[in-house]
Amino acid sequence: GGETSGETKGMWFGPRL
């Protein structure tokens, strides 16, 4: 969910924005 977290869904948005 972070900027470069690379979560399961490949989302680049989150607390690391």
C-alpha angles and dihedrals in degrees: 000000000000129000093268097008095114095207125191092278092041093242115167097196128088144088091326094065 
